[in-house]
Amino acid sequence: MNYDGFFSEDVGSFFRSPVREIFKRVDLSKIYSFAGGYPSAATFPIEDIKSLASEVLSKYGDKALQYGATQGTPELRAAVAERCGVPVEMVQITSSSQQGIDVCTRILVDPGEVILTSNPSYLGAIQSFRSYRADVVGVPHDTDIAEWEKAWRKAIGACIDGGKKIKFLYMIPDFQNPSGETLTLQERSLLVSLAREFDFLIVEDSPYRELRYEGEAVPTIFSLAPERTLHLGSFSKIFAPGFRLGWILGATELLDRIYVCKQSLDLCPPVMDQYMAAEFLSSGRLDANLAKSISLYREKRDLLLSLLERYMPEGVSWTRPEGGLFLYLTMPEGFDSVAFYDKALDAGVAYVAGSFFCTDGSGRNTMRMNFSFLDADRMEPGIRILSSLLKSELLK
């Protein structure tokens, strides 16, 4: 039977995640995978989770297994509000930070309207934006603030001249996925100034903010412009991704529309998971586990950087993130990381081609490398293989 006539127009805007396709294709335990954004299983607080489950069931009984409020349980909203320093009415719990991206897009963007972002940007966000048929416009990062401002103004001007409505700017300001870069306070302030001047909102995606390994924390965009910023947070990198919990901070008028929208999506976030997260957060166990995670990830980041220095051929460069889970490799112009991928995977090494994160298909000479998932003792053989393949390819 041919089902083509049954699909909505939106289906044509969906595209497959190359990361998820990798996971379908191979057994991650049998390759050297620098591809996915998985946290290390060593950071999962399994013993705490066992005790939390018992504590929650003893404290809340069948309430923990029942439907809950669409906004989230009062306990978790209060715990997040205290941690983030905002009133509880400015907190909406979500079923993952990815849902936060999707629901913000769903309530704000009509087909053909513009979402501004960095180029490259998070693949999952681009998937969501395009599923709603948004026009996604990316601007490359430039460490020269004056040149960066010119690039933003040029992109914004082109949208306005073309009769396009800009709805929001999407940005991961801390340890960006995929680049690992962090925006300075001056850069964040520039984005806020542009949002106010041209009257668009900002969606600040911040799943990695608490995974800082060096340097000083930079104020959030939300703290600079709470009236026009929706700030997304996640428990996936600081607790366990399987709980599928995140949160949105924002103006109550915006959160009310998200609240109504979420009623048609999932009714409520997972209730048992929320109670466990609230107990984990409010008891101090999250901070204790986070300290261990930061120590582990710092060591793994430093190891990967040292291996790249030791083995990578001349002409290959990479970012040096202060935190998060990723860094970004750049090969000489003309290298094609998409075409190179099968060769690498056949040799047992996986990465994600950088062009998949680019809004305009550029970045074919780049690749994203994750350092959180692969065990430390398996990093060196994986980098040796990848480096050897790159040397051969670049000599052609």
HELIX and SHEET records of a PDB file:
HELIX    1   1 ASP A    4  PHE A    6  5                                   3    
HELIX    2   2 GLU A    9  SER A   13  5                                   5    
HELIX    3   3 PRO A   18  ARG A   25  1                                   8    
HELIX    4   4 LEU A   28  LYS A   30  5                                   3    
HELIX    5   5 ALA A   41  THR A   43  5                                   3    
HELIX    6   6 ILE A   46  TYR A   60  1                                  15    
HELIX    7   7 GLY A   61  LEU A   65  5                                   5    
HELIX    8   8 PRO A   74  CYS A   84  1                                  11    
HELIX    9   9 VAL A   88  MET A   90  5                                   3    
HELIX   10  10 SER A   97  LEU A  108  1                                  12    
HELIX   11  11 LEU A  123  SER A  131  1                                   9    
HELIX   12  12 ILE A  145  ASP A  161  1                                  17    
HELIX   13  13 LEU A  185  PHE A  198  1                                  14    
HELIX   14  14 ILE A  221  LEU A  224  1                                   4    
HELIX   15  15 PRO A  241  PHE A  243  5                                   3    
HELIX   16  16 THR A  252  GLN A  263  1                                  12    
HELIX   17  17 VAL A  271  SER A  282  1                                  12    
HELIX   18  18 ARG A  285  TYR A  311  1                                  27    
HELIX   19  19 SER A  337  ASP A  346  1                                  10    
HELIX   20  20 GLY A  354  PHE A  357  5                                   4    
HELIX   21  21 ALA A  376  LEU A  394  1                                  19    
SHEET    1   A 2 TYR A  32  SER A  33  0                                        
SHEET    2   A 2 VAL A 349  ALA A 350  1                                        
SHEET    1   B 7 VAL A  91  THR A  94  0                                        
SHEET    2   B 7 GLY A 246  LEU A 249 -1                                        
SHEET    3   B 7 THR A 229  SER A 234 -1                                        
SHEET    4   B 7 LEU A 201  ASP A 205  1                                        
SHEET    5   B 7 ILE A 166  MET A 171  1                                        
SHEET    6   B 7 VAL A 114  SER A 118  1                                        
SHEET    7   B 7 ASP A 135  VAL A 139  1                                        
SHEET    1   C 4 SER A 317  TRP A 318  0                                        
SHEET    2   C 4 PHE A 326  THR A 330 -1                                        
SHEET    3   C 4 THR A 366  ASN A 370 -1                                        
SHEET    4   C 4 VAL A 352  ALA A 353 -1                                        
END                                                                             
